[in-house]
Amino acid sequence: YDAGIRTVCFIAPVFPGITDFEAIFHRVKDQCDLVWLENLNLWGGFKKDILAYIQEKYPDLKPLYNAIYTRGDRGYFRELEERAERLAREYDCPFVDNELPYGRAEPGHPVIVDYFYHEEVRGSENTGLRNR
């Protein structure tokens, strides 16, 4: 970053109740041009393994993971989006949905890229844009 190389901090996957993206942002905001946030997606065969790991290591988070990954409750990630947007306002950082702006950000004001809605854009017509 200090040598003039465009730098991205890719925070993914954000594990609900475990990954503290705000703490990471505070550590890296002066060393990167973008902070990219993406939620944990549980598709395919590894869903069972991840949920078993959560049950074993973080049993108190099991209800949260069931709400998100069994019942499809988006509330947790909507709240994280709101927190990320507040963080962007607080530090005067651009806040965008799934965009990859080119160029350098102002030092200490990285672009915060929100991709907490990843599963909303799946499919053959995937433009990467939110289905609204």
A tleap script that builds the chain and sets N, CA, C and O, in Angstrom:
source leaprc.protein.ff14SB
mol = sequence {
  NTYR ASP ALA GLY ILE ARG THR VAL CYS PHE
  ILE ALA PRO VAL PHE PRO GLY ILE THR ASP
  PHE GLU ALA ILE PHE HIE ARG VAL LYS ASP
  GLN CYS ASP LEU VAL TRP LEU GLU ASN LEU
  ASN LEU TRP GLY GLY PHE LYS LYS ASP ILE
  LEU ALA TYR ILE GLN GLU LYS TYR PRO ASP
  LEU LYS PRO LEU TYR ASN ALA ILE TYR THR
  ARG GLY ASP ARG GLY TYR PHE ARG GLU LEU
  GLU GLU ARG ALA GLU ARG LEU ALA ARG GLU
  TYR ASP CYS PRO PHE VAL ASP ASN GLU LEU
  PRO TYR GLY ARG ALA GLU PRO GLY HIE PRO
  VAL ILE VAL ASP TYR PHE TYR HIE GLU GLU
  VAL ARG GLY SER GLU ASN THR GLY LEU ARG
  ASN CARG
}
set mol.1.N position { 0.826 -1.190 0.000 }
set mol.1.CA position { 0.000 0.000 0.000 }
set mol.1.C position { 0.871 1.255 0.000 }
set mol.1.O position { 0.678 2.158 -0.814 }
set mol.2.N position { 1.821 1.297 0.915 }
set mol.2.CA position { 2.684 2.479 1.014 }
set mol.2.C position { 3.550 2.668 -0.226 }
set mol.2.O position { 4.007 3.778 -0.498 }
set mol.3.N position { 3.779 1.593 -0.980 }
set mol.3.CA position { 4.578 1.673 -2.204 }
set mol.3.C position { 3.732 2.081 -3.410 }
set mol.3.O position { 4.234 2.130 -4.533 }
set mol.4.N position { 2.443 2.374 -3.180 }
set mol.4.CA position { 1.580 2.804 -4.272 }
set mol.4.C position { 0.812 1.694 -4.953 }
set mol.4.O position { 0.214 1.910 -6.007 }
set mol.5.N position { 0.820 0.517 -4.371 }
set mol.5.CA position { 0.090 -0.615 -4.943 }
set mol.5.C position { -1.322 -0.632 -4.368 }
set mol.5.O position { -1.510 -0.623 -3.151 }
set mol.6.N position { -2.304 -0.656 -5.254 }
set mol.6.CA position { -3.704 -0.717 -4.823 }
set mol.6.C position { -3.908 -1.992 -4.011 }
set mol.6.O position { -3.550 -3.084 -4.453 }
set mol.7.N position { -4.485 -1.845 -2.825 }
set mol.7.CA position { -4.554 -2.945 -1.872 }
set mol.7.C position { -5.995 -3.159 -1.413 }
set mol.7.O position { -6.719 -2.205 -1.131 }
set mol.8.N position { -6.397 -4.429 -1.345 }
set mol.8.CA position { -7.740 -4.793 -0.913 }
set mol.8.C position { -7.639 -5.688 0.315 }
set mol.8.O position { -6.837 -6.621 0.345 }
set mol.9.N position { -8.451 -5.402 1.325 }
set mol.9.CA position { -8.610 -6.301 2.469 }
set mol.9.C position { -9.934 -7.033 2.252 }
set mol.9.O position { -11.007 -6.438 2.349 }
set mol.10.N position { -9.846 -8.320 1.961 }
set mol.10.CA position { -11.023 -9.134 1.666 }
set mol.10.C position { -11.396 -9.890 2.933 }
set mol.10.O position { -10.717 -10.845 3.311 }
set mol.11.N position { -12.462 -9.472 3.584 }
set mol.11.CA position { -12.902 -10.097 4.833 }
set mol.11.C position { -14.010 -11.084 4.480 }
set mol.11.O position { -15.178 -10.721 4.340 }
set mol.12.N position { -13.604 -12.336 4.342 }
set mol.12.CA position { -14.555 -13.359 3.930 }
set mol.12.C position { -13.990 -14.728 4.246 }
set mol.12.O position { -12.783 -14.946 4.145 }
set mol.13.N position { -14.839 -15.630 4.619 }
set mol.13.CA position { -16.240 -15.360 4.889 }
set mol.13.C position { -16.409 -14.752 6.275 }
set mol.13.O position { -15.644 -15.042 7.195 }
set mol.14.N position { -17.412 -13.913 6.405 }
set mol.14.CA position { -17.766 -13.382 7.720 }
set mol.14.C position { -18.642 -14.435 8.392 }
set mol.14.O position { -19.787 -14.658 7.998 }
set mol.15.N position { -18.077 -15.077 9.417 }
set mol.15.CA position { -18.808 -16.084 10.189 }
set mol.15.C position { -19.687 -15.361 11.208 }
set mol.15.O position { -19.170 -14.609 12.033 }
set mol.16.N position { -21.009 -15.574 11.169 }
set mol.16.CA position { -21.901 -14.911 12.113 }
set mol.16.C position { -21.486 -15.159 13.565 }
set mol.16.O position { -21.247 -16.293 13.980 }
set mol.17.N position { -21.410 -14.072 14.315 }
set mol.17.CA position { -21.088 -14.159 15.734 }
set mol.17.C position { -19.627 -14.417 16.037 }
set mol.17.O position { -19.249 -14.465 17.207 }
set mol.18.N position { -18.798 -14.584 15.026 }
set mol.18.CA position { -17.381 -14.899 15.229 }
set mol.18.C position { -16.486 -13.819 14.624 }
set mol.18.O position { -15.627 -13.269 15.313 }
set mol.19.N position { -16.682 -13.516 13.347 }
set mol.19.CA position { -15.826 -12.546 12.658 }
set mol.19.C position { -16.203 -11.130 13.076 }
set mol.19.O position { -17.354 -10.721 12.926 }
set mol.20.N position { -15.246 -10.391 13.595 }
set mol.20.CA position { -15.469 -8.998 13.991 }
set mol.20.C position { -14.919 -8.091 12.890 }
set mol.20.O position { -13.783 -7.622 12.963 }
set mol.21.N position { -15.743 -7.853 11.869 }
set mol.21.CA position { -15.259 -7.077 10.727 }
set mol.21.C position { -14.926 -5.644 11.115 }
set mol.21.O position { -14.069 -5.021 10.489 }
set mol.22.N position { -15.590 -5.111 12.138 }
set mol.22.CA position { -15.294 -3.740 12.561 }
set mol.22.C position { -13.892 -3.645 13.158 }
set mol.22.O position { -13.171 -2.686 12.884 }
set mol.23.N position { -13.502 -4.612 13.957 }
set mol.23.CA position { -12.143 -4.617 14.522 }
set mol.23.C position { -11.105 -4.744 13.408 }
set mol.23.O position { -10.063 -4.089 13.444 }
set mol.24.N position { -11.393 -5.585 12.425 }
set mol.24.CA position { -10.467 -5.734 11.297 }
set mol.24.C position { -10.370 -4.420 10.533 }
set mol.24.O position { -9.274 -3.989 10.174 }
set mol.25.N position { -11.510 -3.779 10.281 }
set mol.25.CA position { -11.510 -2.490 9.578 }
set mol.25.C position { -10.593 -1.494 10.285 }
set mol.25.O position { -9.778 -0.834 9.641 }
set mol.26.N position { -10.723 -1.387 11.596 }
set mol.26.CA position { -9.898 -0.433 12.351 }
set mol.26.C position { -8.408 -0.745 12.217 }
set mol.26.O position { -7.583 0.169 12.213 }
set mol.27.N position { -8.062 -2.008 12.108 }
set mol.27.CA position { -6.646 -2.393 11.957 }
set mol.27.C position { -6.103 -2.092 10.569 }
set mol.27.O position { -4.912 -1.819 10.421 }
set mol.28.N position { -6.959 -2.136 9.541 }
set mol.28.CA position { -6.456 -2.046 8.162 }
set mol.28.C position { -6.821 -0.764 7.423 }
set mol.28.O position { -6.313 -0.536 6.325 }
set mol.29.N position { -7.672 0.069 7.976 }
set mol.29.CA position { -8.205 1.201 7.209 }
set mol.29.C position { -7.141 2.147 6.675 }
set mol.29.O position { -7.366 2.815 5.666 }
set mol.30.N position { -6.003 2.217 7.321 }
set mol.30.CA position { -4.930 3.094 6.855 }
set mol.30.C position { -3.942 2.373 5.941 }
set mol.30.O position { -2.916 2.938 5.565 }
set mol.31.N position { -4.250 1.128 5.585 }
set mol.31.CA position { -3.317 0.319 4.793 }
set mol.31.C position { -3.954 -0.304 3.560 }
set mol.31.O position { -3.358 -1.183 2.938 }
set mol.32.N position { -5.160 0.138 3.193 }
set mol.32.CA position { -5.800 -0.451 2.020 }
set mol.32.C position { -6.725 0.551 1.340 }
set mol.32.O position { -7.117 1.563 1.920 }
set mol.33.N position { -7.059 0.237 0.100 }
set mol.33.CA position { -7.951 1.074 -0.699 }
set mol.33.C position { -9.393 0.582 -0.654 }
set mol.33.O position { -10.326 1.369 -0.816 }
set mol.34.N position { -9.575 -0.702 -0.438 }
set mol.34.CA position { -10.907 -1.290 -0.340 }
set mol.34.C position { -10.950 -2.262 0.825 }
set mol.34.O position { -9.972 -2.945 1.125 }
set mol.35.N position { -12.111 -2.309 1.477 }
set mol.35.CA position { -12.410 -3.344 2.463 }
set mol.35.C position { -13.656 -4.044 1.927 }
set mol.35.O position { -14.739 -3.461 1.879 }
set mol.36.N position { -13.486 -5.291 1.527 }
set mol.36.CA position { -14.563 -6.061 0.909 }
set mol.36.C position { -15.139 -6.998 1.959 }
set mol.36.O position { -14.396 -7.743 2.599 }
set mol.37.N position { -16.466 -6.969 2.145 }
set mol.37.CA position { -17.151 -7.776 3.152 }
set mol.37.C position { -18.073 -8.784 2.470 }
set mol.37.O position { -18.931 -8.406 1.673 }
set mol.38.N position { -17.896 -10.055 2.782 }
set mol.38.CA position { -18.773 -11.081 2.209 }
set mol.38.C position { -19.168 -12.080 3.287 }
set mol.38.O position { -18.339 -12.538 4.073 }
set mol.39.N position { -20.458 -12.406 3.302 }
set mol.39.CA position { -20.984 -13.333 4.303 }
set mol.39.C position { -20.578 -14.774 4.020 }
set mol.39.O position { -20.216 -15.133 2.900 }
set mol.40.N position { -20.650 -15.587 5.071 }
set mol.40.CA position { -20.442 -17.027 4.944 }
set mol.40.C position { -21.628 -17.614 4.188 }
set mol.40.O position { -22.779 -17.412 4.576 }
set mol.41.N position { -21.350 -18.329 3.127 }
set mol.41.CA position { -22.379 -19.007 2.345 }
set mol.41.C position { -22.206 -20.502 2.541 }
set mol.41.O position { -21.109 -21.035 2.379 }
set mol.42.N position { -23.280 -21.166 2.885 }
set mol.42.CA position { -23.213 -22.612 3.133 }
set mol.42.C position { -24.009 -23.353 2.074 }
set mol.42.O position { -25.209 -23.583 2.219 }
set mol.43.N position { -23.318 -23.720 1.010 }
set mol.43.CA position { -23.924 -24.489 -0.064 }
set mol.43.C position { -23.206 -25.819 -0.174 }
set mol.43.O position { -22.055 -25.971 0.236 }
set mol.44.N position { -23.910 -26.758 -0.729 }
set mol.44.CA position { -23.274 -28.033 -1.024 }
set mol.44.C position { -22.941 -28.837 0.213 }
set mol.44.O position { -23.535 -28.665 1.278 }
set mol.45.N position { -21.972 -29.721 0.039 }
set mol.45.CA position { -21.629 -30.700 1.051 }
set mol.45.C position { -20.986 -30.167 2.306 }
set mol.45.O position { -21.023 -30.831 3.342 }
set mol.46.N position { -20.394 -28.984 2.248 }
set mol.46.CA position { -19.691 -28.526 3.441 }
set mol.46.C position { -20.607 -27.858 4.463 }
set mol.46.O position { -20.157 -27.542 5.565 }
set mol.47.N position { -21.883 -27.632 4.130 }
set mol.47.CA position { -22.820 -27.028 5.084 }
set mol.47.C position { -22.891 -27.868 6.360 }
set mol.47.O position { -22.811 -27.335 7.467 }
set mol.48.N position { -23.040 -29.177 6.196 }
set mol.48.CA position { -23.137 -30.077 7.345 }
set mol.48.C position { -21.877 -29.990 8.207 }
set mol.48.O position { -21.967 -29.954 9.434 }
set mol.49.N position { -20.709 -29.955 7.573 }
set mol.49.CA position { -19.444 -29.894 8.310 }
set mol.49.C position { -19.296 -28.590 9.084 }
set mol.49.O position { -18.868 -28.597 10.238 }
set mol.50.N position { -19.645 -27.480 8.461 }
set mol.50.CA position { -19.538 -26.178 9.138 }
set mol.50.C position { -20.510 -26.123 10.314 }
set mol.50.O position { -20.137 -25.684 11.402 }
set mol.51.N position { -21.748 -26.563 10.110 }
set mol.51.CA position { -22.723 -26.537 11.205 }
set mol.51.C position { -22.303 -27.461 12.345 }
set mol.51.O position { -22.532 -27.137 13.511 }
set mol.52.N position { -21.697 -28.598 12.035 }
set mol.52.CA position { -21.189 -29.495 13.083 }
set mol.52.C position { -20.045 -28.828 13.842 }
set mol.52.O position { -19.960 -28.949 15.065 }
set mol.53.N position { -19.172 -28.131 13.133 }
set mol.53.CA position { -18.064 -27.403 13.772 }
set mol.53.C position { -18.611 -26.323 14.712 }
set mol.53.O position { -18.133 -26.176 15.837 }
set mol.54.N position { -19.605 -25.579 14.253 }
set mol.54.CA position { -20.213 -24.539 15.096 }
set mol.54.C position { -20.826 -25.179 16.339 }
set mol.54.O position { -20.659 -24.667 17.446 }
set mol.55.N position { -21.530 -26.289 16.161 }
set mol.55.CA position { -22.139 -26.980 17.306 }
set mol.55.C position { -21.075 -27.397 18.319 }
set mol.55.O position { -21.286 -27.284 19.526 }
set mol.56.N position { -19.939 -27.875 17.830 }
set mol.56.CA position { -18.880 -28.348 18.724 }
set mol.56.C position { -18.125 -27.203 19.397 }
set mol.56.O position { -17.892 -27.241 20.605 }
set mol.57.N position { -17.744 -26.196 18.633 }
set mol.57.CA position { -16.860 -25.142 19.145 }
set mol.57.C position { -17.592 -23.910 19.666 }
set mol.57.O position { -17.088 -23.220 20.552 }
set mol.58.N position { -18.775 -23.628 19.126 }
set mol.58.CA position { -19.542 -22.432 19.493 }
set mol.58.C position { -21.014 -22.798 19.689 }
set mol.58.O position { -21.869 -22.264 18.982 }
set mol.59.N position { -21.332 -23.687 20.621 }
set mol.59.CA position { -22.717 -24.155 20.743 }
set mol.59.C position { -23.722 -23.033 21.015 }
set mol.59.O position { -24.896 -23.148 20.664 }
set mol.60.N position { -23.258 -21.951 21.640 }
set mol.60.CA position { -24.165 -20.833 21.904 }
set mol.60.C position { -24.608 -20.131 20.613 }
set mol.60.O position { -25.603 -19.407 20.618 }
set mol.61.N position { -23.883 -20.337 19.516 }
set mol.61.CA position { -24.237 -19.719 18.237 }
set mol.61.C position { -25.147 -20.597 17.380 }
set mol.61.O position { -25.602 -20.165 16.321 }
set mol.62.N position { -25.413 -21.806 17.820 }
set mol.62.CA position { -26.226 -22.736 17.028 }
set mol.62.C position { -27.595 -22.147 16.657 }
set mol.62.O position { -28.002 -22.283 15.503 }
set mol.63.N position { -28.327 -21.498 17.581 }
set mol.63.CA position { -29.619 -20.912 17.184 }
set mol.63.C position { -29.482 -19.854 16.082 }
set mol.63.O position { -30.320 -19.779 15.183 }
set mol.64.N position { -28.433 -19.045 16.154 }
set mol.64.CA position { -28.203 -18.035 15.122 }
set mol.64.C position { -27.945 -18.699 13.769 }
set mol.64.O position { -28.513 -18.288 12.757 }
set mol.65.N position { -27.093 -19.721 13.750 }
set mol.65.CA position { -26.783 -20.415 12.498 }
set mol.65.C position { -28.008 -21.138 11.949 }
set mol.65.O position { -28.203 -21.187 10.734 }
set mol.66.N position { -28.830 -21.696 12.824 }
set mol.66.CA position { -30.071 -22.331 12.362 }
set mol.66.C position { -31.004 -21.300 11.737 }
set mol.66.O position { -31.614 -21.553 10.698 }
set mol.67.N position { -31.111 -20.139 12.372 }
set mol.67.CA position { -31.972 -19.082 11.824 }
set mol.67.C position { -31.504 -18.673 10.431 }
set mol.67.O position { -32.312 -18.542 9.511 }
set mol.68.N position { -30.212 -18.475 10.283 }
set mol.68.CA position { -29.673 -18.005 9.002 }
set mol.68.C position { -29.667 -19.106 7.952 }
set mol.68.O position { -30.163 -18.914 6.842 }
set mol.69.N position { -29.104 -20.262 8.304 }
set mol.69.CA position { -28.792 -21.271 7.290 }
set mol.69.C position { -29.824 -22.387 7.160 }
set mol.69.O position { -29.737 -23.205 6.245 }
set mol.70.N position { -30.799 -22.428 8.066 }
set mol.70.CA position { -31.875 -23.409 7.935 }
set mol.70.C position { -33.188 -22.715 7.586 }
set mol.70.O position { -33.931 -23.175 6.719 }
set mol.71.N position { -33.468 -21.600 8.272 }
set mol.71.CA position { -34.729 -20.894 8.040 }
set mol.71.C position { -34.606 -19.730 7.054 }
set mol.71.O position { -35.616 -19.144 6.666 }
set mol.72.N position { -33.384 -19.390 6.644 }
set mol.72.CA position { -33.205 -18.323 5.654 }
set mol.72.C position { -33.427 -16.920 6.183 }
set mol.72.O position { -33.744 -16.014 5.412 }
set mol.73.N position { -33.269 -16.724 7.478 }
set mol.73.CA position { -33.452 -15.404 8.094 }
set mol.73.C position { -32.279 -14.496 7.725 }
set mol.73.O position { -31.136 -14.801 8.064 }
set mol.74.N position { -32.540 -13.405 7.048 }
set mol.74.CA position { -31.502 -12.470 6.596 }
set mol.74.C position { -31.252 -11.350 7.599 }
set mol.74.O position { -30.415 -10.483 7.347 }
set mol.75.N position { -31.953 -11.346 8.723 }
set mol.75.CA position { -31.854 -10.248 9.683 }
set mol.75.C position { -30.443 -9.972 10.171 }
set mol.75.O position { -30.049 -8.811 10.284 }
set mol.76.N position { -29.682 -11.004 10.460 }
set mol.76.CA position { -28.321 -10.812 10.974 }
set mol.76.C position { -27.461 -10.066 9.960 }
set mol.76.O position { -26.760 -9.120 10.322 }
set mol.77.N position { -27.506 -10.477 8.705 }
set mol.77.CA position { -26.666 -9.825 7.697 }
set mol.77.C position { -27.198 -8.449 7.315 }
set mol.77.O position { -26.421 -7.577 6.926 }
set mol.78.N position { -28.511 -8.238 7.417 }
set mol.78.CA position { -29.027 -6.875 7.218 }
set mol.78.C position { -28.473 -5.949 8.295 }
set mol.78.O position { -28.110 -4.807 8.015 }
set mol.79.N position { -28.411 -6.450 9.534 }
set mol.79.CA position { -27.838 -5.637 10.611 }
set mol.79.C position { -26.358 -5.352 10.351 }
set mol.79.O position { -25.893 -4.236 10.582 }
set mol.80.N position { -25.616 -6.352 9.872 }
set mol.80.CA position { -24.202 -6.115 9.560 }
set mol.80.C position { -24.048 -5.085 8.451 }
set mol.80.O position { -23.133 -4.262 8.493 }
set mol.81.N position { -24.932 -5.121 7.460 }
set mol.81.CA position { -24.892 -4.097 6.408 }
set mol.81.C position { -25.088 -2.707 7.003 }
set mol.81.O position { -24.383 -1.764 6.643 }
set mol.82.N position { -26.045 -2.587 7.914 }
set mol.82.CA position { -26.290 -1.294 8.565 }
set mol.82.C position { -25.072 -0.851 9.369 }
set mol.82.O position { -24.704 0.323 9.344 }
set mol.83.N position { -24.450 -1.780 10.076 }
set mol.83.CA position { -23.241 -1.436 10.844 }
set mol.83.C position { -22.108 -1.011 9.924 }
set mol.83.O position { -21.387 -0.061 10.229 }
set mol.84.N position { -21.943 -1.701 8.802 }
set mol.84.CA position { -20.894 -1.342 7.847 }
set mol.84.C position { -21.162 0.036 7.248 }
set mol.84.O position { -20.239 0.828 7.057 }
set mol.85.N position { -22.416 0.313 6.959 }
set mol.85.CA position { -22.759 1.624 6.399 }
set mol.85.C position { -22.515 2.736 7.424 }
set mol.85.O position { -22.032 3.810 7.066 }
set mol.86.N position { -22.843 2.487 8.682 }
set mol.86.CA position { -22.549 3.477 9.743 }
set mol.86.C position { -21.049 3.699 9.869 }
set mol.86.O position { -20.596 4.833 10.020 }
set mol.87.N position { -20.281 2.621 9.809 }
set mol.87.CA position { -18.823 2.714 9.879 }
set mol.87.C position { -18.294 3.560 8.720 }
set mol.87.O position { -17.402 4.389 8.900 }
set mol.88.N position { -18.849 3.344 7.544 }
set mol.88.CA position { -18.441 4.130 6.372 }
set mol.88.C position { -18.734 5.614 6.594 }
set mol.88.O position { -17.895 6.463 6.289 }
set mol.89.N position { -19.904 5.929 7.117 }
set mol.89.CA position { -20.232 7.341 7.385 }
set mol.89.C position { -19.300 7.928 8.436 }
set mol.89.O position { -18.815 9.050 8.293 }
set mol.90.N position { -19.055 7.157 9.496 }
set mol.90.CA position { -18.208 7.637 10.592 }
set mol.90.C position { -16.796 7.972 10.116 }
set mol.90.O position { -16.204 8.945 10.583 }
set mol.91.N position { -16.254 7.184 9.200 }
set mol.91.CA position { -14.879 7.386 8.734 }
set mol.91.C position { -14.816 8.011 7.338 }
set mol.91.O position { -13.759 8.036 6.707 }
set mol.92.N position { -15.957 8.513 6.867 }
set mol.92.CA position { -16.022 9.186 5.568 }
set mol.92.C position { -15.463 8.299 4.457 }
set mol.92.O position { -14.622 8.715 3.660 }
set mol.93.N position { -15.961 7.061 4.432 }
set mol.93.CA position { -15.544 6.087 3.424 }
set mol.93.C position { -16.696 5.857 2.449 }
set mol.93.O position { -17.849 5.783 2.875 }
set mol.94.N position { -16.415 5.743 1.168 }
set mol.94.CA position { -17.478 5.352 0.242 }
set mol.94.C position { -18.008 3.966 0.622 }
set mol.94.O position { -17.245 3.108 1.067 }
set mol.95.N position { -19.310 3.752 0.448 }
set mol.95.CA position { -19.954 2.473 0.751 }
set mol.95.C position { -20.708 2.044 -0.495 }
set mol.95.O position { -21.599 2.755 -0.958 }
set mol.96.N position { -20.354 0.878 -1.044 }
set mol.96.CA position { -20.958 0.425 -2.296 }
set mol.96.C position { -21.386 -1.034 -2.191 }
set mol.96.O position { -20.843 -1.801 -1.395 }
set mol.97.N position { -22.372 -1.402 -3.011 }
set mol.97.CA position { -22.809 -2.789 -3.150 }
set mol.97.C position { -22.020 -3.450 -4.264 }
set mol.97.O position { -22.088 -3.012 -5.413 }
set mol.98.N position { -21.279 -4.491 -3.945 }
set mol.98.CA position { -20.640 -5.361 -4.926 }
set mol.98.C position { -20.054 -4.620 -6.124 }
set mol.98.O position { -20.287 -5.004 -7.270 }
set mol.99.N position { -19.319 -3.594 -5.870 }
set mol.99.CA position { -18.599 -2.891 -6.930 }
set mol.99.C position { -17.121 -2.999 -6.616 }
set mol.99.O position { -16.726 -3.134 -5.458 }
set mol.100.N position { -16.324 -2.939 -7.639 }
set mol.100.CA position { -14.883 -2.976 -7.446 }
set mol.100.C position { -14.303 -1.711 -8.070 }
set mol.100.O position { -13.776 -1.739 -9.182 }
set mol.101.N position { -14.408 -0.596 -7.335 }
set mol.101.CA position { -13.886 0.654 -7.889 }
set mol.101.C position { -12.379 0.562 -8.097 }
set mol.101.O position { -11.658 -0.036 -7.299 }
set mol.102.N position { -11.935 1.155 -9.167 }
set mol.102.CA position { -10.505 1.138 -9.468 }
set mol.102.C position { -9.873 2.429 -8.985 }
set mol.102.O position { -10.555 3.428 -8.758 }
set mol.103.N position { -8.583 2.390 -8.835 }
set mol.103.CA position { -7.866 3.563 -8.371 }
set mol.103.C position { -7.596 3.485 -6.882 }
set mol.103.O position { -7.942 2.511 -6.214 }
set mol.104.N position { -6.977 4.522 -6.387 }
set mol.104.CA position { -6.587 4.575 -4.979 }
set mol.104.C position { -7.622 5.363 -4.190 }
set mol.104.O position { -8.192 6.333 -4.691 }
set mol.105.N position { -7.859 4.944 -2.969 }
set mol.105.CA position { -8.736 5.677 -2.057 }
set mol.105.C position { -7.901 6.704 -1.308 }
set mol.105.O position { -6.677 6.600 -1.229 }
set mol.106.N position { -8.582 7.684 -0.767 }
set mol.106.CA position { -7.897 8.635 0.100 }
set mol.106.C position { -7.355 7.871 1.306 }
set mol.106.O position { -8.062 7.029 1.860 }
set mol.107.N position { -6.127 8.142 1.724 }
set mol.107.CA position { -5.570 7.434 2.888 }
set mol.107.C position { -6.511 7.513 4.097 }
set mol.107.O position { -6.992 8.584 4.464 }
set mol.108.N position { -6.753 6.355 4.695 }
set mol.108.CA position { -7.623 6.272 5.864 }
set mol.108.C position { -9.104 6.229 5.545 }
set mol.108.O position { -9.930 6.184 6.456 }
set mol.109.N position { -9.458 6.244 4.248 }
set mol.109.CA position { -10.862 6.251 3.831 }
set mol.109.C position { -11.116 5.205 2.742 }
set mol.109.O position { -11.551 5.552 1.644 }
set mol.110.N position { -10.849 3.938 3.035 }
set mol.110.CA position { -11.035 2.916 2.000 }
set mol.110.C position { -12.508 2.779 1.610 }
set mol.110.O position { -13.404 3.061 2.405 }
set mol.111.N position { -12.733 2.349 0.394 }
set mol.111.CA position { -14.081 2.025 -0.049 }
set mol.111.C position { -14.502 0.756 0.690 }
set mol.111.O position { -13.755 -0.221 0.723 }
set mol.112.N position { -15.692 0.771 1.279 }
set mol.112.CA position { -16.237 -0.428 1.919 }
set mol.112.C position { -17.212 -1.053 0.929 }
set mol.112.O position { -18.210 -0.441 0.546 }
set mol.113.N position { -16.904 -2.285 0.521 }
set mol.113.CA position { -17.709 -2.989 -0.478 }
set mol.113.C position { -18.574 -4.019 0.243 }
set mol.113.O position { -18.062 -4.933 0.889 }
set mol.114.N position { -19.887 -3.859 0.124 }
set mol.114.CA position { -20.858 -4.730 0.780 }
set mol.114.C position { -21.247 -5.868 -0.155 }
set mol.114.O position { -21.790 -5.641 -1.236 }
set mol.115.N position { -20.965 -7.089 0.276 }
set mol.115.CA position { -21.439 -8.266 -0.446 }
set mol.115.C position { -22.024 -9.254 0.564 }
set mol.115.O position { -21.855 -10.468 0.446 }
set mol.116.N position { -22.723 -8.691 1.569 }
set mol.116.CA position { -23.381 -9.524 2.570 }
set mol.116.C position { -24.651 -10.172 2.023 }
set mol.116.O position { -25.305 -10.939 2.729 }
set mol.117.N position { -25.000 -9.878 0.793 }
set mol.117.CA position { -26.219 -10.416 0.190 }
set mol.117.C position { -25.892 -11.408 -0.923 }
set mol.117.O position { -26.705 -11.615 -1.824 }
set mol.118.N position { -24.731 -12.011 -0.870 }
set mol.118.CA position { -24.196 -12.887 -1.923 }
set mol.118.C position { -25.218 -13.887 -2.454 }
set mol.118.O position { -25.336 -14.064 -3.667 }
set mol.119.N position { -25.958 -14.540 -1.562 }
set mol.119.CA position { -26.887 -15.577 -2.016 }
set mol.119.C position { -28.076 -14.998 -2.779 }
set mol.119.O position { -28.809 -15.752 -3.419 }
set mol.120.N position { -28.288 -13.698 -2.732 }
set mol.120.CA position { -29.395 -13.082 -3.458 }
set mol.120.C position { -29.092 -12.911 -4.945 }
set mol.120.O position { -29.994 -12.587 -5.717 }
set mol.121.N position { -27.848 -13.121 -5.362 }
set mol.121.CA position { -27.484 -12.868 -6.756 }
set mol.121.C position { -27.088 -14.142 -7.495 }
set mol.121.O position { -26.529 -14.068 -8.589 }
set mol.122.N position { -27.365 -15.298 -6.919 }
set mol.122.CA position { -27.016 -16.563 -7.566 }
set mol.122.C position { -27.912 -16.818 -8.769 }
set mol.122.O position { -29.013 -16.274 -8.866 }
set mol.123.N position { -27.434 -17.639 -9.670 }
set mol.123.CA position { -28.245 -18.059 -10.804 }
set mol.123.C position { -27.592 -17.733 -12.130 }
set mol.123.O position { -26.571 -17.047 -12.185 }
set mol.124.N position { -28.189 -18.232 -13.193 }
set mol.124.CA position { -27.598 -18.076 -14.521 }
set mol.124.C position { -27.633 -16.638 -15.012 }
set mol.124.O position { -26.828 -16.262 -15.863 }
set mol.125.N position { -28.537 -15.837 -14.501 }
set mol.125.CA position { -28.633 -14.431 -14.899 }
set mol.125.C position { -27.854 -13.541 -13.940 }
set mol.125.O position { -28.126 -12.344 -13.844 }
set mol.126.N position { -26.901 -14.110 -13.241 }
set mol.126.CA position { -26.168 -13.387 -12.208 }
set mol.126.C position { -25.407 -12.206 -12.797 }
set mol.126.O position { -24.454 -12.366 -13.560 }
set mol.127.N position { -25.859 -11.022 -12.419 }
set mol.127.CA position { -25.165 -9.795 -12.809 }
set mol.127.C position { -24.280 -9.307 -11.678 }
set mol.127.O position { -23.507 -8.364 -11.851 }
set mol.128.N position { -24.391 -9.952 -10.509 }
set mol.128.CA position { -23.684 -9.481 -9.329 }
set mol.128.C position { -24.445 -8.395 -8.607 }
set mol.128.O position { -24.025 -7.935 -7.546 }
set mol.129.N position { -25.576 -7.978 -9.183 }
set mol.129.CA position { -26.381 -6.935 -8.558 }
set mol.129.C position { -27.475 -7.567 -7.719 }
set mol.129.O position { -27.921 -8.682 -7.989 }
set mol.130.N position { -27.889 -6.858 -6.728 }
set mol.130.CA position { -28.923 -7.320 -5.812 }
set mol.130.C position { -30.258 -7.464 -6.534 }
set mol.130.O position { -30.628 -6.616 -7.346 }
set mol.131.N position { -30.978 -8.547 -6.231 }
set mol.131.CA position { -32.335 -8.728 -6.761 }
set mol.131.C position { -33.285 -7.931 -5.887 }
set mol.131.O position { -33.554 -8.318 -4.749 }
set mol.132.N position { -33.789 -6.837 -6.398 }
set mol.132.CA position { -34.697 -5.986 -5.593 }
set mol.132.C position { -36.057 -5.962 -6.219 }
set mol.132.O position { -36.963 -5.308 -5.702 }
savepdb mol mol.pdb
quit
